[in-house]
Amino acid sequence: MLDLLLAVLVAVMLVAGGIFTFLAALGVVRLPDVYTRMHAASKAGTVGSGLMLFAAGIHSLDAAIFTRALAGFVFFVLTAPIAAHLVAKAAHEAGYRLSRHTVLDEMRDARERGNKKR
């Protein structure tokens, strides 16, 4: 009975992780500008990878492998938002324009306020 429960849990986590990863890939292809693409890749990709890592750790039934999977997930969670922030900031500094659907550019507004104070 416990084997069946673990198999179902692993299957659900793998399918959910696959869906999140697919949506991240779809977002990278379909979204209008570098900022929204980066957001989709970092957020949905992290969730999808984390779910699949946990599924692999649970499926192994080994504490050492589960600990490595947990460490990998923690690494993703700690590094993906920082990397996404730095990529977005670099893209903004390089002059990549936001989509025409974007309502607010707080970085541009903050830069203009900073230039007026000087």
Secondary structure, DSSP 8 states (H G I E B T S, - for coil): -HHHHHHHHHHHHHHHHHHHHHHHHHHHHHSSSHHHHHHHHHHHHHHHHHHHHHHHHHHHT-HHHHHHHHHHHHHHHHHHHHHHHHHHHHHHHHT----TT----HHHHHHHHHHHH-
